[in-house]
Amino acid sequence: MRYIFIINSRSNPKSLSELEDAIDYLSRANADLRNRIEMRYTEYGGHASDLALEISEQFGDKVVICACGGDGTIHEIINALAFRKTPVVPIPFGTGNDFVKTVLPKWKK
């Protein structure tokens, strides 16, 4: 399984650093995992949905898209993948993170 992180380029730098540290930690424990992880950063408004569709068409259900950003980024990616078989994991990098708090009420940052 591949893991592709779609990251809002305007995300909190501290959150990005923590994500990179976590991926580095996991990579040391499992070198093969690092080869299956890819990070893509948004470059313009609507780019997250463009990336999600491109990835979904290329890999289908053989990839997990990790939506990294605030509610807007997560919403954009989830809407782009509606009725597709590509799974999405939201990783909240926003200030409010209302979507994740609603879907996962026990989640706390």
Backbone hydrogen bonds in HBPLUS format (Angstrom, degrees):
<---DONOR---> <-ACCEPTOR-->    atom                        ^
c    i                          cat <-CA-CA->   ^        H-A-AA   ^      H-
h    n   atom  resd res      DA  || num        DHA   H-A  angle D-A-AA Bond
n    s   type  num  typ     dist DA aas  dist angle  dist       angle   num
A0002-ARG N   A0062-LYS O   3.35 MM  60  6.63 169.7  2.37 142.0 144.7     1
A0064-VAL N   A0002-ARG O   2.87 MM  62  6.26 148.9  1.97 145.1 154.2     2
A0003-TYR N   A0036-ARG O   2.78 MM  33  6.06 161.9  1.81 169.8 168.1     3
A0038-GLU N   A0003-TYR O   2.90 MM  35  6.35 152.1  1.97 159.2 164.5     4
A0004-ILE N   A0064-VAL O   2.97 MM  60  6.32 158.8  2.01 156.0 163.0     5
A0066-CYS N   A0004-ILE O   2.87 MM  62  6.05 163.8  1.89 142.1 146.9     6
A0005-PHE N   A0038-GLU O   2.79 MM  33  6.18 164.0  1.81 165.6 167.2     7
A0040-ARG N   A0005-PHE O   2.76 MM  35  6.00 170.8  1.76 177.8 174.6     8
A0006-ILE N   A0066-CYS O   2.91 MM  60  6.08 154.5  1.98 148.6 156.5     9
A0068-CYS N   A0006-ILE O   2.87 MM  62  5.90 168.9  1.88 161.4 162.6    10
A0007-ILE N   A0040-ARG O   2.78 MM  33  6.07 168.6  1.79 163.0 167.0    11
A0042-THR N   A0007-ILE O   2.92 MM  35  6.20 155.7  1.98 157.9 159.7    12
A0008-ASN N   A0068-CYS O   2.98 MM  60  6.33 159.5  2.03 165.3 170.9    13
A0011-SER N   A0008-ASN O   2.93 MM   3  5.40 150.7  2.02 126.4 125.5    14
A0015-SER N   A0012-ASN O   3.03 MM   3  5.33 118.0  2.42 106.2 120.7    15
A0016-LEU N   A0012-ASN O   3.06 MM   4  6.42 159.1  2.10 156.0 162.5    16
A0017-SER N   A0013-PRO O   2.94 MM   4  6.11 157.2  1.99 145.7 151.6    17
A0018-GLU N   A0014-LYS O   2.97 MM   4  6.22 156.9  2.02 147.8 153.9    18
A0019-LEU N   A0015-SER O   2.94 MM   4  6.19 153.8  2.01 147.8 155.0    19
A0020-GLU N   A0016-LEU O   2.96 MM   4  6.21 165.2  1.98 152.3 156.0    20
A0021-ASP N   A0017-SER O   2.90 MM   4  6.13 154.2  1.97 147.0 154.5    21
A0022-ALA N   A0018-GLU O   2.93 MM   4  6.14 155.4  1.99 145.2 151.6    22
A0023-ILE N   A0019-LEU O   2.93 MM   4  6.22 160.2  1.97 155.1 160.3    23
A0024-ASP N   A0020-GLU O   2.94 MM   4  6.12 157.3  2.00 145.6 152.1    24
A0025-TYR N   A0021-ASP O   2.91 MM   4  6.13 155.5  1.97 147.0 153.8    25
A0026-LEU N   A0022-ALA O   2.97 MM   4  6.23 164.4  2.00 151.0 154.5    26
A0027-SER N   A0023-ILE O   2.87 MM   4  5.99 151.2  1.96 145.3 154.0    27
A0028-ARG N   A0024-ASP O   3.07 MM   4  6.34 146.7  2.18 145.6 152.8    28
A0029-ALA N   A0025-TYR O   3.31 MM   4  6.64 148.3  2.42 142.1 150.3    29
A0029-ALA N   A0026-LEU O   3.12 MM   3  5.11 119.9  2.50  93.5 108.4    30
A0030-ASN N   A0026-LEU O   2.85 MM   4  6.06 141.5  2.00 146.6 158.3    31
A0033-LEU N   A0030-ASN O   3.01 MM   3  5.48 132.9  2.24 109.2 121.3    32
A0035-ASN N   A0032-ASP O   3.15 MM   3  5.38 130.4  2.41 101.3 113.7    33
A0036-ARG N   A0033-LEU O   2.90 MM   3  5.20 149.6  1.99 107.8 117.7    34
A0037-ILE N   A0034-ARG O   3.36 MM   3  5.28 168.0  2.37 103.1 105.8    35
A0047-HIS N   A0044-TYR O   3.01 MM   3  5.40 157.3  2.06 134.8 135.5    36
A0050-ASP N   A0046-GLY O   3.23 MM   4  6.55 156.8  2.29 145.4 152.3    37
A0051-LEU N   A0047-HIS O   2.81 MM   4  6.04 163.6  1.84 157.6 161.1    38
A0052-ALA N   A0048-ALA O   2.94 MM   4  6.11 161.4  1.97 146.0 151.6    39
A0053-LEU N   A0049-SER O   2.97 MM   4  6.13 164.9  2.00 150.7 153.8    40
A0054-GLU N   A0050-ASP O   3.01 MM   4  6.18 163.0  2.04 148.5 153.6    41
A0055-ILE N   A0051-LEU O   2.88 MM   4  6.06 165.7  1.90 157.1 160.6    42
A0056-SER N   A0052-ALA O   2.88 MM   4  6.00 161.4  1.91 148.4 154.2    43
A0057-GLU N   A0053-LEU O   2.90 MM   4  6.05 161.5  1.93 151.4 155.9    44
A0058-GLN N   A0054-GLU O   3.06 MM   4  6.22 147.3  2.17 141.3 150.3    45
A0059-PHE N   A0055-ILE O   2.86 MM   4  5.96 164.7  1.88 158.8 162.1    46
A0060-GLY N   A0056-SER O   2.73 MM   4  4.71 144.3  1.86 127.0 136.5    47
A0062-LYS N   A0059-PHE O   2.99 MM   3  5.37 161.6  2.03 132.8 137.5    48
A0065-ILE N   A0087-PRO O   3.01 MM  22  6.30 172.2  2.02 158.2 155.7    49
A0089-VAL N   A0065-ILE O   2.82 MM  24  6.25 154.7  1.89 155.4 161.6    50
A0067-ALA N   A0089-VAL O   2.86 MM  22  6.05 142.2  2.00 138.3 150.5    51
A0091-ILE N   A0067-ALA O   2.76 MM  24  5.73 173.3  1.77 150.3 147.9    52
A0069-GLY N   A0091-ILE O   3.34 MM  22  6.77 148.4  2.44 153.3 161.7    53
A0093-PHE N   A0069-GLY O   2.84 MM  24  4.46 171.5  1.85 118.5 119.7    54
A0074-ILE N   A0070-GLY O   3.07 MM   4  6.32 173.8  2.08 163.3 165.1    55
A0075-HIS N   A0071-ASP O   2.84 MM   4  5.86 159.9  1.88 147.6 153.9    56
A0076-GLU N   A0072-GLY O   2.92 MM   4  6.03 160.0  1.96 146.3 151.8    57
A0077-ILE N   A0073-THR O   3.05 MM   4  6.29 161.7  2.09 152.9 156.6    58
A0078-ILE N   A0074-ILE O   2.95 MM   4  6.08 169.3  1.96 154.5 158.0    59
A0079-ASN N   A0075-HIS O   2.92 MM   4  6.00 163.1  1.95 151.5 156.3    60
A0080-ALA N   A0076-GLU O   3.09 MM   4  6.20 151.7  2.17 139.0 146.9    61
A0081-LEU N   A0077-ILE O   3.10 MM   4  6.33 141.1  2.26 144.6 154.5    62
A0082-ALA N   A0079-ASN O   3.31 MM   3  5.18 166.9  2.33 101.9 105.4    63
A0084-ARG N   A0081-LEU O   3.02 MM   3  5.37 142.9  2.16 143.8 137.5    64
A0101-LYS N   A0097-ASN O   3.07 MM   4  6.30 160.5  2.11 152.5 158.8    65
A0102-THR N   A0098-ASP O   2.92 MM   4  6.05 140.7  2.08 145.0 154.6    66
A0102-THR N   A0099-PHE O   3.13 MM   3  5.20 127.2  2.43  95.7 109.3    67
A0103-VAL N   A0099-PHE O   2.93 MM   4  6.19 165.2  1.95 157.0 160.8    68
A0104-LEU N   A0100-VAL O   2.68 MM   4  5.46 157.9  1.73 146.5 154.2    69
A0107-TRP N   A0104-LEU O   2.86 MM   3  5.54 168.2  1.87 130.1 134.0    70
